[in-house]
Amino acid sequence: MPIVGATVAAALAVLIALVYEGPVIALVMLIIVLVVQQIEGQILQPLVMGAAVRIHPLAIVLAVAAGGYLAGIPGVLFAVPAVAFVNVAVTYLAAGKWRFDPQAQSVA
């Protein structure tokens, strides 16, 4: 999982900074790593994911938060695809194009 990999890499970077440069540099490294992870997780990921599935980034954040609250890690994993599916289905049904599909009307 990407979360575990990022955490392990951050811990390794902080540990190396602590061993070779001391606690002050290790603390600076920890702050930098935390800021980068928060920017990536809270800003960049919703923007990229929202553009990929054509959903507003705030809806992505809310869906992931609700999925995590309701179902834990599986909820987080399936929240965005579920919201994307509901978005496409509701948009298609609301547009009413399914009523006039010539392939749906078969001539007997």
CORZIHU-V529750 format. One record per helix or strand. SS is the DSSP state (@ for helix, = for strand). FROM is the first residue (numbers start at 0). TO is the last residue. If there is no record, write none. Layout:
ss=SS from=FROM to=TO
ss=SS from=FROM to=TO
//
This chain:
ss=@ from=1 to=20
ss=@ from=22 to=52
ss=@ from=56 to=94
ss=@ from=96 to=99
//
